[in-house]
Amino acid sequence: MLDKYSLTTKILVQGRLKMRGLVKVFWILFSFCLLLILFKLLMEDKEGAIKSLRGLIIPCLLISIAYFNTKRTKYRPFDMNIEFYNNFMKVILPSIEMYRGQGLHSEVVEINYNEIEKMEYSIPLLCLRFYGRMRKIIYKKPDSYDEIASIDMDMKNNTYYVNIEEKDKEVLLEKLKRYSGKEINYLN
């Protein structure tokens, strides 16, 4: 390893749903009401079915709005290490939880310098983008690189985003230019 840089990044994660049991009860009741309306339609009671349907719409809309508001995506800070080697670099998230069913785990993205098609830095978003081929390895345990959960090999034409704080920008971008030998396009 030639060099290492540690920073705090922000990653967009899915919000955690807090009242899962309540949502399940809602969907069971909603399904039951729909079956009841269908039964009324089959019994040729169209007026009763329409009244039941009208009474069901407003509560369903309110519960749906509440459901989606509790599951919002948001940016969360995570520690990140970038290790620079002769021919490649590793972007390491030692401990990450994104609420996608993987639980707390570690991620390592290996990017060969010669496979980077381009690098862009968005000034207003404070975001660095890598375009090209890369390899992502997900480890089952945080801060542990023993048990591999999955490997995404051959990720062609991929984009990897790193949100950088203002204080880390100059040092990190300079190191990237020096070790990769590539220019970074600045976007306004």
C-alpha positions in Angstrom: 0.0 0.0 0.0 1.4 3.4 -1.0 -1.0 5.6 0.9 -4.3 5.7 2.8 -6.9 8.3 3.4 -9.7 8.2 5.9 -12.8 10.4 5.6 -16.5 10.5 6.5 -18.9 10.1 3.6 -22.6 10.3 3.3 -24.6 7.4 1.8 -28.2 7.4 0.8 -29.9 4.7 2.9 -33.5 3.4 3.1 -35.3 4.5 6.2 -36.3 1.9 8.7 -39.9 1.1 9.0 -40.8 1.4 12.7 -44.3 -0.1 12.9 -44.1 -3.3 10.8 -46.8 -5.1 12.8 -49.3 -2.2 12.3 -48.6 -2.2 8.6 -49.3 -6.0 8.3 -52.6 -5.6 10.2 -53.5 -2.7 7.8 -52.9 -4.9 4.7 -54.9 -7.8 6.2 -57.8 -5.5 6.9 -57.5 -3.8 3.5 -57.5 -7.2 1.8 -60.5 -8.3 3.8 -62.4 -5.1 2.8 -61.6 -5.6 -0.8 -62.9 -9.2 -0.6 -66.1 -7.9 1.0 -66.5 -5.3 -1.8 -65.9 -8.0 -4.4 -68.5 -10.3 -2.7 -71.0 -7.4 -2.7 -70.4 -6.9 -6.4 -70.9 -10.6 -7.1 -74.2 -10.5 -5.1 -75.2 -7.6 -7.4 -75.3 -5.0 -4.7 -73.5 -2.3 -6.7 -74.6 0.6 -4.5 -73.4 -1.1 -1.3 -70.0 -1.9 -3.0 -69.6 1.7 -4.1 -70.4 3.0 -0.6 -67.9 0.6 0.9 -65.3 1.5 -1.6 -65.8 5.3 -0.9 -65.5 4.7 2.8 -62.2 2.8 2.2 -60.4 5.3 0.0 -59.6 8.1 2.5 -58.3 5.8 5.3 -56.2 3.9 2.7 -54.7 7.2 1.4 -53.9 8.4 4.9 -52.3 5.2 5.9 -50.3 5.0 2.7 -49.0 8.5 3.2 -48.0 7.7 6.7 -46.3 4.4 5.6 -44.2 6.1 2.9 -43.2 8.9 5.3 -41.8 6.4 7.8 -39.7 4.7 5.1 -38.0 7.7 3.6 -34.5 7.5 2.3 -32.0 9.8 3.8 -28.2 10.4 3.9 -26.3 8.9 6.8 -22.6 9.4 7.6 -20.2 6.5 7.4 -16.5 6.1 7.9 -14.6 5.4 4.7 -11.0 4.5 4.0 -9.4 4.8 0.6 -6.2 2.8 0.1 -3.9 3.6 -2.8 -1.7 0.8 -4.4 0.5 0.8 -7.5 -2.2 -0.3 -10.0 -5.4 0.0 -8.1 -7.2 1.5 -5.2 -9.6 0.2 -2.6 -12.6 2.1 -1.3 -13.5 0.5 2.1 -16.6 1.0 4.2 -15.6 -0.9 7.3 -19.1 -0.9 8.9 -22.3 -0.1 7.0 -26.0 -0.7 7.5 -28.2 0.3 4.5 -31.4 -1.5 5.6 -31.6 -3.6 2.4 -31.7 -6.9 4.2 -27.9 -7.4 4.4 -27.6 -6.2 8.0 -24.4 -4.6 9.4 -21.6 -5.5 7.0 -18.4 -4.3 5.3 -17.9 -3.3 1.7 -14.8 -3.1 -0.4 -14.7 -1.7 -3.9 -11.6 -2.3 -6.0 -10.9 0.0 -8.9 -8.0 -0.5 -11.2 -6.5 2.8 -12.4 -6.4 1.7 -16.0 -10.1 0.8 -16.0 -11.3 4.2 -14.8 -13.0 5.7 -17.8 -13.3 9.1 -16.2 -13.6 10.8 -12.8 -15.9 13.7 -12.1 -16.3 16.0 -9.1 -19.6 17.8 -8.7 -18.8 21.1 -6.9 -22.4 21.8 -5.8 -23.1 18.3 -4.6 -19.6 17.7 -3.2 -19.7 14.3 -4.9 -16.9 12.4 -6.7 -18.0 9.9 -9.4 -15.9 7.1 -10.8 -16.9 5.7 -14.1 -15.6 2.3 -15.4 -15.1 -1.3 -14.4 -14.8 -2.1 -10.7 -15.2 -5.0 -8.3 -17.4 -4.9 -5.2 -16.9 -7.4 -2.3 -19.4 -7.5 0.6 -18.3 -9.1 3.8 -20.8 -10.5 6.3 -19.3 -8.9 9.4 -18.4 -5.3 10.1 -14.6 -4.6 10.3 -14.0 -8.2 9.4 -12.7 -9.4 6.0 -13.0 -13.1 6.5 -16.4 -14.3 5.4 -17.5 -13.1 2.0 -21.2 -12.6 1.5 -21.1 -11.7 -2.2 -18.8 -10.5 -5.0 -20.0 -8.4 -7.9 -17.5 -9.3 -10.5 -17.2 -7.6 -13.8 -19.3 -4.5 -13.0 -18.8 -3.0 -16.5 -19.9 0.6 -17.2 -20.6 1.2 -13.6 -20.6 4.4 -11.6 -19.4 4.7 -8.0 -20.2 7.8 -5.9 -18.3 9.2 -3.0 -19.7 12.1 -1.1 -16.8 14.2 0.2 -16.9 16.9 2.9 -15.4 20.2 2.0 -12.4 19.7 4.3 -11.4 16.5 2.6 -11.8 17.6 -1.0 -8.4 19.1 -1.9 -6.3 16.4 -0.3 -8.3 13.5 -1.6 -8.6 14.8 -5.2 -4.9 15.6 -5.3 -4.0 12.0 -4.2 -6.4 10.6 -6.8 -4.7 12.5 -9.5 -1.3 11.6 -8.4 -1.8 7.8 -8.0 -4.2 7.2 -10.9 -2.5 9.5 -13.3 -5.9 10.7 -14.6 -7.5 14.1 -14.6 -10.7 14.9 -12.7 -13.5 16.8 -14.5 -15.0 19.5 -12.3 -18.8 20.0 -12.8 -20.6 23.2 -11.7 
